[in-house]
Amino acid sequence: MNTYNMNAPHTKAELSGWSQDLRREYFTGLMQRYCPTDTQLADMLGCSKSTVYNLLTACSVSRENHRQTREQRAAWFTFVTPDVPECAQSDVASEAIPATDEHEVPADAATEPQTGSCFPFDRLSITLTGKPAHSLERLWQLFSDVDDELELTITAVRKGVM
């Protein structure tokens, strides 16, 4: 008989031994309770943000364009930091704020700490195939936390015309 702790942080390696249904339930619970960012999930799981995207997609777990609240951010920190006494999880509002479609920066963003990162490549070539909206969403996920100023060139070719 196996026991699975759904209220504790786990690594990707630990979750790989779980069934698909248990992983879906685990990720769904994290999304509802904490609404973590891909970066936060990647740090906890010990993997890349693209792997997080693939894991969530494989489990059919949707982000639903919600933004993490300050209370959820504080609760997430408590959740992933084992040395800090865990707060009562029922105190955390599970209601998330819908994000705007245009990815607007909130008015109070200047007062919040930024968690951006440097772009790790001098040059990168990416080929994405599929519907434009899906490809743009993937690009957003890849570059959303990069602080560096980049020059992106996008060339669109209708599939099968090359």
Contacts in CASP RR format, 6 or more apart in sequence:
PFRMAT RR
TARGET T0000
AUTHOR 0000-0000-0000
METHOD contacts of the structure
MODEL  1
MNTYNMNAPHTKAELSGWSQDLRREYFTGLMQRYCPTDTQLADMLGCSKS
TVYNLLTACSVSRENHRQTREQRAAWFTFVTPDVPECAQSDVASEAIPAT
DEHEVPADAATEPQTGSCFPFDRLSITLTGKPAHSLERLWQLFSDVDDEL
ELTITAVRKGVM
4 18 0 8 1.000
4 22 0 8 1.000
4 26 0 8 1.000
6 25 0 8 1.000
6 26 0 8 1.000
6 29 0 8 1.000
7 89 0 8 1.000
9 44 0 8 1.000
9 79 0 8 1.000
9 80 0 8 1.000
9 82 0 8 1.000
10 26 0 8 1.000
10 44 0 8 1.000
10 45 0 8 1.000
11 44 0 8 1.000
11 45 0 8 1.000
11 46 0 8 1.000
12 45 0 8 1.000
12 46 0 8 1.000
12 47 0 8 1.000
12 51 0 8 1.000
12 55 0 8 1.000
15 23 0 8 1.000
15 26 0 8 1.000
15 45 0 8 1.000
15 55 0 8 1.000
18 26 0 8 1.000
20 58 0 8 1.000
20 59 0 8 1.000
23 55 0 8 1.000
23 59 0 8 1.000
24 59 0 8 1.000
24 60 0 8 1.000
24 61 0 8 1.000
27 55 0 8 1.000
27 56 0 8 1.000
27 59 0 8 1.000
27 61 0 8 1.000
28 59 0 8 1.000
28 61 0 8 1.000
30 36 0 8 1.000
30 41 0 8 1.000
31 61 0 8 1.000
31 62 0 8 1.000
31 63 0 8 1.000
31 64 0 8 1.000
31 66 0 8 1.000
32 94 0 8 1.000
33 72 0 8 1.000
33 75 0 8 1.000
33 89 0 8 1.000
33 92 0 8 1.000
33 94 0 8 1.000
34 40 0 8 1.000
34 68 0 8 1.000
34 72 0 8 1.000
34 75 0 8 1.000
34 76 0 8 1.000
34 79 0 8 1.000
34 92 0 8 1.000
35 66 0 8 1.000
35 67 0 8 1.000
35 68 0 8 1.000
35 69 0 8 1.000
35 72 0 8 1.000
35 96 0 8 1.000
36 44 0 8 1.000
36 68 0 8 1.000
36 76 0 8 1.000
37 68 0 8 1.000
37 115 0 8 1.000
37 145 0 8 1.000
38 49 0 8 1.000
38 52 0 8 1.000
38 53 0 8 1.000
38 141 0 8 1.000
38 144 0 8 1.000
39 49 0 8 1.000
39 115 0 8 1.000
39 145 0 8 1.000
40 76 0 8 1.000
40 80 0 8 1.000
41 49 0 8 1.000
41 52 0 8 1.000
42 48 0 8 1.000
42 49 0 8 1.000
42 51 0 8 1.000
42 52 0 8 1.000
43 80 0 8 1.000
44 80 0 8 1.000
45 51 0 8 1.000
45 52 0 8 1.000
45 55 0 8 1.000
47 55 0 8 1.000
49 141 0 8 1.000
49 142 0 8 1.000
49 145 0 8 1.000
50 141 0 8 1.000
50 142 0 8 1.000
53 138 0 8 1.000
53 141 0 8 1.000
56 62 0 8 1.000
56 63 0 8 1.000
64 96 0 8 1.000
64 98 0 8 1.000
65 98 0 8 1.000
65 99 0 8 1.000
65 101 0 8 1.000
66 96 0 8 1.000
66 97 0 8 1.000
66 98 0 8 1.000
66 99 0 8 1.000
67 96 0 8 1.000
67 97 0 8 1.000
67 98 0 8 1.000
67 99 0 8 1.000
67 106 0 8 1.000
68 76 0 8 1.000
68 96 0 8 1.000
69 93 0 8 1.000
69 96 0 8 1.000
69 97 0 8 1.000
71 91 0 8 1.000
71 92 0 8 1.000
71 93 0 8 1.000
72 92 0 8 1.000
72 93 0 8 1.000
72 96 0 8 1.000
74 87 0 8 1.000
75 87 0 8 1.000
75 89 0 8 1.000
75 91 0 8 1.000
75 92 0 8 1.000
77 84 0 8 1.000
78 84 0 8 1.000
78 85 0 8 1.000
78 86 0 8 1.000
78 87 0 8 1.000
79 86 0 8 1.000
103 140 0 8 1.000
103 144 0 8 1.000
106 112 0 8 1.000
114 147 0 8 1.000
115 145 0 8 1.000
116 145 0 8 1.000
116 146 0 8 1.000
116 147 0 8 1.000
117 145 0 8 1.000
117 146 0 8 1.000
117 147 0 8 1.000
118 146 0 8 1.000
118 147 0 8 1.000
118 148 0 8 1.000
119 146 0 8 1.000
119 148 0 8 1.000
119 150 0 8 1.000
126 139 0 8 1.000
126 142 0 8 1.000
128 135 0 8 1.000
128 138 0 8 1.000
128 139 0 8 1.000
129 135 0 8 1.000
129 159 0 8 1.000
130 159 0 8 1.000
132 156 0 8 1.000
139 152 0 8 1.000
143 150 0 8 1.000
143 152 0 8 1.000
END
